[in-house]
Amino acid sequence: MPISDQIETALRAAFAVTELRVEDVSEAHRGHAGFREGGETHFDVAICAPDFAGLSRLAKHRAVHAALGADLIGRIHALSLDITP
């Protein structure tokens, strides 16, 4: 299963998602650190879920990282997050 699908599955399982966009932007980072042929190294994620209401920016990021888990996070070089309640 592609990493983008794994990200989406994990986030939908962990949060009451109302909007979610997971985009593999690896090709835009060709030649930069962490790029691997075939992509799946750099991702932009926009997620909207009421679970994030009242949380600080850091707490939101920690919640997303916890939902993805150490194994999945370890296979991603860069993860850009746009998180809203």
The first five atom37 places (N, CA, C, CB, O) and aatype in JSON, in Angstrom:
{
  "aatype": [12, 14, 9, 15, 3, 5, 9, 6, 16, 0, 10, 1, 0, 0, 13, 0, 19, 16, 6, 10, 1, 19, 6, 3, 19, 15, 6, 0, 8, 1, 7, 8, 0, 7, 13, 1, 6, 7, 7, 6, 16, 8, 13, 3, 19, 0, 9, 4, 0, 14, 3, 13, 0, 7, 10, 15, 1, 10, 0, 11, 8, 1, 0, 19, 8, 0, 0, 10, 7, 0, 3, 10, 9, 7, 1, 9, 8, 0, 10, 15, 10, 3, 9, 16, 14],
  "atom_mask": [
    [1, 1, 1, 1, 1],
    [1, 1, 1, 1, 1],
    [1, 1, 1, 1, 1],
    [1, 1, 1, 1, 1],
    [1, 1, 1, 1, 1],
    [1, 1, 1, 1, 1],
    [1, 1, 1, 1, 1],
    [1, 1, 1, 1, 1],
    [1, 1, 1, 1, 1],
    [1, 1, 1, 1, 1],
    [1, 1, 1, 1, 1],
    [1, 1, 1, 1, 1],
    [1, 1, 1, 1, 1],
    [1, 1, 1, 1, 1],
    [1, 1, 1, 1, 1],
    [1, 1, 1, 1, 1],
    [1, 1, 1, 1, 1],
    [1, 1, 1, 1, 1],
    [1, 1, 1, 1, 1],
    [1, 1, 1, 1, 1],
    [1, 1, 1, 1, 1],
    [1, 1, 1, 1, 1],
    [1, 1, 1, 1, 1],
    [1, 1, 1, 1, 1],
    [1, 1, 1, 1, 1],
    [1, 1, 1, 1, 1],
    [1, 1, 1, 1, 1],
    [1, 1, 1, 1, 1],
    [1, 1, 1, 1, 1],
    [1, 1, 1, 1, 1],
    [1, 1, 1, 0, 1],
    [1, 1, 1, 1, 1],
    [1, 1, 1, 1, 1],
    [1, 1, 1, 0, 1],
    [1, 1, 1, 1, 1],
    [1, 1, 1, 1, 1],
    [1, 1, 1, 1, 1],
    [1, 1, 1, 0, 1],
    [1, 1, 1, 0, 1],
    [1, 1, 1, 1, 1],
    [1, 1, 1, 1, 1],
    [1, 1, 1, 1, 1],
    [1, 1, 1, 1, 1],
    [1, 1, 1, 1, 1],
    [1, 1, 1, 1, 1],
    [1, 1, 1, 1, 1],
    [1, 1, 1, 1, 1],
    [1, 1, 1, 1, 1],
    [1, 1, 1, 1, 1],
    [1, 1, 1, 1, 1],
    [1, 1, 1, 1, 1],
    [1, 1, 1, 1, 1],
    [1, 1, 1, 1, 1],
    [1, 1, 1, 0, 1],
    [1, 1, 1, 1, 1],
    [1, 1, 1, 1, 1],
    [1, 1, 1, 1, 1],
    [1, 1, 1, 1, 1],
    [1, 1, 1, 1, 1],
    [1, 1, 1, 1, 1],
    [1, 1, 1, 1, 1],
    [1, 1, 1, 1, 1],
    [1, 1, 1, 1, 1],
    [1, 1, 1, 1, 1],
    [1, 1, 1, 1, 1],
    [1, 1, 1, 1, 1],
    [1, 1, 1, 1, 1],
    [1, 1, 1, 1, 1],
    [1, 1, 1, 0, 1],
    [1, 1, 1, 1, 1],
    [1, 1, 1, 1, 1],
    [1, 1, 1, 1, 1],
    [1, 1, 1, 1, 1],
    [1, 1, 1, 0, 1],
    [1, 1, 1, 1, 1],
    [1, 1, 1, 1, 1],
    [1, 1, 1, 1, 1],
    [1, 1, 1, 1, 1],
    [1, 1, 1, 1, 1],
    [1, 1, 1, 1, 1],
    [1, 1, 1, 1, 1],
    [1, 1, 1, 1, 1],
    [1, 1, 1, 1, 1],
    [1, 1, 1, 1, 1],
    [1, 1, 1, 1, 1]
  ],
  "atom_positions": [
    [[0.85, -1.17, 0.0], [0.0, 0.0, 0.0], [0.89, 1.24, 0.0], [-0.96, 0.0, 1.22], [1.83, 1.31, 0.79]],
    [[0.62, 2.2, -0.86], [1.42, 3.43, -0.89], [1.4, 4.16, 0.47], [0.91, 4.37, -1.99], [0.41, 4.09, 1.2]],
    [[2.47, 4.84, 0.77], [2.57, 5.56, 2.04], [1.45, 6.59, 2.17], [3.94, 6.24, 2.17], [0.92, 6.78, 3.26]],
    [[1.08, 7.26, 1.08], [0.0, 8.25, 1.16], [-1.3, 7.59, 1.61], [-0.2, 8.94, -0.2], [-2.06, 8.19, 2.38]],
    [[-1.57, 6.38, 1.16], [-2.77, 5.65, 1.59], [-2.66, 5.24, 3.06], [-2.99, 4.42, 0.72], [-3.65, 5.26, 3.78]],
    [[-1.47, 4.87, 3.49], [-1.26, 4.51, 4.9], [-1.48, 5.72, 5.8], [0.16, 3.95, 5.1], [-2.07, 5.6, 6.87]],
    [[-1.0, 6.89, 5.36], [-1.21, 8.12, 6.12], [-2.7, 8.39, 6.24], [-0.48, 9.32, 5.46], [-3.21, 8.65, 7.33]],
    [[-3.4, 8.34, 5.12], [-4.84, 8.61, 5.13], [-5.59, 7.62, 6.02], [-5.4, 8.56, 3.7], [-6.44, 8.03, 6.81]],
    [[-5.29, 6.36, 5.9], [-5.96, 5.34, 6.71], [-5.73, 5.57, 8.2], [-5.46, 3.94, 6.32], [-6.67, 5.5, 9.0]],
    [[-4.49, 5.85, 8.58], [-4.17, 6.07, 9.99], [-4.88, 7.3, 10.55], [-2.65, 6.22, 10.17], [-5.39, 7.27, 11.66]],
    [[-4.9, 8.39, 9.77], [-5.53, 9.62, 10.26], [-7.04, 9.48, 10.36], [-5.18, 10.78, 9.35], [-7.65, 9.97, 11.3]],
    [[-7.64, 8.81, 9.39], [-9.1, 8.58, 9.45], [-9.48, 7.67, 10.61], [-9.6, 7.97, 8.12], [-10.56, 7.81, 11.19]],
    [[-8.6, 6.74, 10.96], [-8.87, 5.84, 12.09], [-8.73, 6.56, 13.43], [-7.92, 4.64, 12.05], [-9.43, 6.22, 14.39]],
    [[-7.85, 7.54, 13.5], [-7.55, 8.21, 14.77], [-8.42, 9.42, 15.07], [-6.12, 8.63, 14.77], [-8.64, 9.75, 16.24]],
    [[-8.92, 10.09, 14.02], [-9.64, 11.34, 14.22], [-10.99, 11.32, 13.49], [-8.79, 12.53, 13.74], [-11.19, 10.55, 12.55]],
    [[-11.89, 12.17, 13.94], [-13.2, 12.35, 13.28], [-13.0, 13.34, 12.13], [-14.3, 12.86, 14.29], [-13.4, 14.5, 12.22]],
    [[-12.39, 12.87, 11.07], [-11.96, 13.72, 9.96], [-13.17, 14.25, 9.18], [-11.03, 12.94, 9.02], [-14.05, 13.5, 8.78]],
    [[-13.17, 15.58, 8.97], [-14.19, 16.18, 8.11], [-13.62, 16.53, 6.74], [-14.79, 17.42, 8.77], [-14.34, 16.56, 5.75]],
    [[-12.32, 16.79, 6.69], [-11.61, 17.04, 5.43], [-10.2, 16.49, 5.58], [-11.59, 18.57, 5.07], [-9.58, 16.62, 6.63]],
    [[-9.7, 15.88, 4.49], [-8.34, 15.35, 4.52], [-7.78, 15.34, 3.1], [-8.32, 13.92, 5.13], [-8.42, 14.87, 2.16]],
    [[-6.57, 15.87, 3.0], [-5.84, 15.82, 1.73], [-4.42, 15.38, 2.04], [-5.85, 17.23, 1.0], [-3.73, 16.0, 2.85]],
    [[-3.99, 14.31, 1.39], [-2.62, 13.8, 1.53], [-2.01, 13.84, 0.15], [-2.59, 12.34, 2.15], [-2.48, 13.17, -0.77]],
    [[-0.94, 14.62, 0.01], [-0.31, 14.79, -1.3], [1.17, 14.43, -1.23], [-0.48, 16.24, -1.81], [1.9, 14.94, -0.38]],
    [[1.59, 13.55, -2.12], [3.0, 13.18, -2.23], [3.67, 14.25, -3.09], [3.18, 11.73, -2.86], [3.43, 14.34, -4.3]],
    [[4.51, 15.06, -2.47], [5.19, 16.15, -3.17], [6.69, 15.84, -3.33], [5.0, 17.48, -2.41], [7.51, 16.75, -3.48]],
    [[7.02, 14.58, -3.29], [8.42, 14.15, -3.33], [9.15, 14.64, -4.58], [8.49, 12.65, -3.26], [10.3, 15.06, -4.49]],
    [[8.5, 14.58, -5.72], [9.16, 14.95, -6.97], [9.67, 16.39, -6.93], [8.2, 14.76, -8.15], [10.67, 16.7, -7.57]],
    [[8.99, 17.25, -6.21], [9.42, 18.64, -6.09], [10.72, 18.76, -5.29], [8.32, 19.48, -5.43], [11.35, 19.82, -5.28]],
    [[11.11, 17.69, -4.63], [12.31, 17.7, -3.79], [13.43, 16.84, -4.38], [11.97, 17.21, -2.4], [14.39, 16.51, -3.68]],
    [[13.31, 16.48, -5.64], [14.35, 15.7, -6.31], [15.69, 16.43, -6.15], [14.0, 15.48, -7.83], [15.79, 17.63, -6.41]],
    [[16.7, 15.7, -5.74], [18.03, 16.26, -5.54], [18.25, 16.8, -4.14], [0.0, 0.0, 0.0], [19.38, 17.15, -3.79]],
    [[17.21, 16.87, -3.34], [17.35, 17.34, -1.96], [17.55, 16.15, -1.03], [16.11, 18.17, -1.53], [17.34, 15.0, -1.41]],
    [[17.95, 16.45, 0.17], [18.16, 15.41, 1.17], [16.88, 14.61, 1.38], [18.62, 16.02, 2.51], [15.78, 15.16, 1.4]],
    [[17.04, 13.32, 1.52], [15.91, 12.46, 1.83], [15.13, 11.98, 0.63], [0.0, 0.0, 0.0], [14.29, 11.09, 0.77]],
    [[15.37, 12.53, -0.55], [14.63, 12.1, -1.74], [15.08, 10.69, -2.13], [14.84, 13.09, -2.93], [16.27, 10.39, -2.14]],
    [[14.1, 9.85, -2.44], [14.38, 8.51, -2.96], [13.66, 8.38, -4.29], [13.93, 7.39, -1.96], [12.56, 8.88, -4.48]],
    [[14.3, 7.7, -5.2], [13.67, 7.43, -6.5], [12.36, 6.69, -6.25], [14.62, 6.59, -7.43], [12.3, 5.76, -5.45]],
    [[11.33, 7.11, -6.93], [10.02, 6.51, -6.73], [9.14, 7.32, -5.8], [0.0, 0.0, 0.0], [7.95, 7.03, -5.66]],
    [[9.71, 8.33, -5.16], [8.93, 9.22, -4.3], [8.62, 8.64, -2.94], [0.0, 0.0, 0.0], [9.39, 7.84, -2.4]],
    [[7.51, 9.04, -2.41], [7.03, 8.64, -1.08], [7.99, 9.03, 0.03], [6.81, 7.14, -1.05], [8.22, 8.27, 0.97]],
    [[8.56, 10.24, -0.09], [9.46, 10.74, 0.95], [9.0, 12.06, 1.54], [10.86, 10.9, 0.38], [9.29, 12.35, 2.7]],
    [[8.28, 12.86, 0.77], [7.85, 14.19, 1.19], [6.33, 14.3, 0.99], [8.6, 15.31, 0.39], [5.82, 14.03, -0.1]],
    [[5.63, 14.71, 2.05], [4.17, 14.77, 1.98], [3.64, 16.07, 2.55], [3.56, 13.6, 2.71], [4.17, 16.61, 3.52]],
    [[2.58, 16.57, 1.92], [1.79, 17.68, 2.45], [0.47, 17.08, 2.9], [1.58, 18.83, 1.38], [-0.2, 16.38, 2.13]],
    [[0.09, 17.36, 4.14], [-1.17, 16.86, 4.68], [-1.98, 18.03, 5.21], [-0.91, 15.8, 5.79], [-1.49, 18.83, 6.0]],
    [[-3.23, 18.11, 4.77], [-4.18, 19.07, 5.32], [-5.3, 18.25, 5.95], [-4.74, 20.07, 4.2], [-5.92, 17.43, 5.28]],
    [[-5.54, 18.47, 7.23], [-6.55, 17.71, 7.94], [-7.42, 18.64, 8.77], [-5.9, 16.63, 8.83], [-6.92, 19.56, 9.43]],
    [[-8.7, 18.39, 8.73], [-9.66, 19.14, 9.54], [-10.45, 18.11, 10.35], [-10.62, 20.03, 8.64], [-11.05, 17.19, 9.79]],
    [[-10.44, 18.28, 11.66], [-11.17, 17.38, 12.55], [-11.45, 18.1, 13.86], [-10.36, 16.06, 12.8], [-10.59, 18.82, 14.36]],
    [[-12.64, 17.93, 14.41], [-12.96, 18.6, 15.67], [-12.07, 18.16, 16.83], [-14.4, 18.35, 16.03], [-11.99, 18.84, 17.85]],
    [[-11.4, 17.03, 16.68], [-10.49, 16.53, 17.73], [-9.39, 17.56, 18.06], [-9.84, 15.21, 17.28], [-8.84, 17.55, 19.16]],
    [[-9.08, 18.43, 17.11], [-7.99, 19.39, 17.3], [-8.42, 20.69, 17.97], [-7.37, 19.7, 15.97], [-7.57, 21.55, 18.25]],
    [[-9.7, 20.85, 18.22], [-10.19, 22.09, 18.84], [-9.54, 22.29, 20.21], [-11.74, 22.05, 18.99], [-9.5, 21.37, 21.03]],
    [[-9.04, 23.49, 20.44], [-8.46, 23.84, 21.72], [-7.02, 23.38, 21.93], [0.0, 0.0, 0.0], [-6.42, 23.7, 22.96]],
    [[-6.46, 22.64, 20.99], [-5.08, 22.18, 21.13], [-4.11, 23.21, 20.58], [-4.89, 20.83, 20.42], [-4.41, 23.92, 19.62]],
    [[-2.95, 23.28, 21.18], [-1.89, 24.13, 20.66], [-1.36, 23.53, 19.37], [-0.74, 24.3, 21.7], [-1.63, 22.37, 19.06]],
    [[-0.63, 24.33, 18.62], [-0.04, 23.83, 17.37], [0.84, 22.61, 17.63], [0.79, 24.94, 16.7], [0.79, 21.63, 16.89]],
    [[1.64, 22.68, 18.68], [2.53, 21.56, 19.03], [1.72, 20.32, 19.39], [3.45, 21.95, 20.19], [2.07, 19.22, 18.97]],
    [[0.67, 20.48, 20.16], [-0.17, 19.34, 20.56], [-0.84, 18.71, 19.34], [-1.23, 19.79, 21.58], [-0.98, 17.48, 19.27]],
    [[-1.26, 19.52, 18.37], [-1.86, 18.99, 17.14], [-0.85, 18.16, 16.37], [-2.38, 20.14, 16.25], [-1.17, 17.06, 15.92]],
    [[0.36, 18.67, 16.23], [1.41, 17.95, 15.51], [1.77, 16.65, 16.23], [2.66, 18.83, 15.35], [1.97, 15.61, 15.59]],
    [[1.84, 16.71, 17.54], [2.15, 15.49, 18.31], [1.05, 14.46, 18.14], [2.33, 15.83, 19.81], [1.33, 13.26, 18.02]],
    [[-0.21, 14.9, 18.11], [-1.34, 13.98, 17.94], [-1.27, 13.29, 16.58], [-2.68, 14.72, 18.1], [-1.5, 12.09, 16.47]],
    [[-0.95, 14.06, 15.54], [-0.84, 13.47, 14.2], [0.31, 12.48, 14.15], [-0.64, 14.57, 13.14], [0.16, 11.38, 13.62]],
    [[1.46, 12.85, 14.69], [2.61, 11.95, 14.7], [2.3, 10.68, 15.48], [3.85, 12.66, 15.3], [2.68, 9.59, 15.06]],
    [[1.61, 10.8, 16.6], [1.24, 9.62, 17.38], [0.28, 8.73, 16.59], [0.58, 10.04, 18.72], [0.4, 7.5, 16.63]],
    [[-0.65, 9.33, 15.87], [-1.6, 8.56, 15.07], [-0.9, 7.82, 13.94], [-2.69, 9.48, 14.49], [-1.28, 6.7, 13.6]],
    [[0.12, 8.43, 13.36], [0.85, 7.79, 12.27], [1.77, 6.68, 12.77], [1.66, 8.82, 11.5], [1.99, 5.69, 12.08]],
    [[2.31, 6.86, 13.96], [3.18, 5.85, 14.56], [4.62, 5.98, 14.12], [0.0, 0.0, 0.0], [4.92, 6.53, 13.06]],
    [[5.51, 5.48, 14.94], [6.95, 5.62, 14.72], [7.42, 4.95, 13.43], [7.7, 5.05, 15.88], [8.29, 5.48, 12.75]],
    [[6.85, 3.8, 13.09], [7.29, 3.09, 11.88], [7.0, 3.92, 10.63], [6.59, 1.73, 11.78], [7.87, 4.09, 9.78]],
    [[5.78, 4.42, 10.52], [5.41, 5.21, 9.34], [6.18, 6.53, 9.31], [3.89, 5.48, 9.32], [6.69, 6.92, 8.26]],
    [[6.27, 7.21, 10.43], [7.02, 8.47, 10.5], [8.48, 8.22, 10.11], [6.94, 9.08, 11.92], [9.09, 9.08, 9.47]],
    [[9.03, 7.09, 10.48], [10.42, 6.77, 10.17], [10.69, 6.57, 8.68], [0.0, 0.0, 0.0], [11.83, 6.66, 8.24]],
    [[9.64, 6.31, 7.9], [9.8, 6.11, 6.46], [9.55, 7.39, 5.66], [8.86, 5.03, 5.97], [9.69, 7.4, 4.44]],
    [[9.19, 8.46, 6.35], [8.9, 9.74, 5.71], [10.05, 10.7, 6.02], [7.52, 10.33, 6.19], [10.46, 10.82, 7.17]],
    [[10.55, 11.38, 5.0], [11.62, 12.35, 5.25], [11.05, 13.69, 5.7], [12.47, 12.54, 3.98], [11.59, 14.33, 6.61]],
    [[9.96, 14.13, 5.07], [9.38, 15.44, 5.4], [7.87, 15.35, 5.38], [9.86, 16.53, 4.42], [7.27, 14.76, 4.48]],
    [[7.24, 15.95, 6.4], [5.79, 15.95, 6.54], [5.34, 17.36, 6.88], [5.33, 14.94, 7.62], [5.6, 17.86, 7.97]],
    [[4.66, 18.0, 5.93], [4.11, 19.34, 6.16], [2.67, 19.19, 6.59], [4.23, 20.23, 4.87], [1.88, 18.52, 5.91]],
    [[2.3, 19.81, 7.71], [0.96, 19.65, 8.25], [0.21, 20.97, 8.29], [1.03, 19.05, 9.65], [0.74, 21.99, 8.74]],
    [[-1.02, 20.94, 7.83], [-1.97, 22.04, 7.97], [-3.15, 21.44, 8.72], [-2.41, 22.66, 6.56], [-3.93, 20.68, 8.16]],
    [[-3.28, 21.79, 10.01], [-4.25, 21.14, 10.89], [-5.25, 22.18, 11.42], [-3.54, 20.44, 12.06], [-4.86, 23.19, 12.0]],
    [[-6.54, 21.9, 11.21], [-7.6, 22.79, 11.71], [-8.7, 21.97, 12.36], [-8.18, 23.65, 10.55], [-8.95, 20.83, 11.99]],
    [[-9.37, 22.59, 13.35], [-10.5, 21.89, 14.0], [-11.74, 21.9, 13.11], [-10.82, 22.55, 15.35], [-12.78, 21.37, 13.5]]
  ]
}
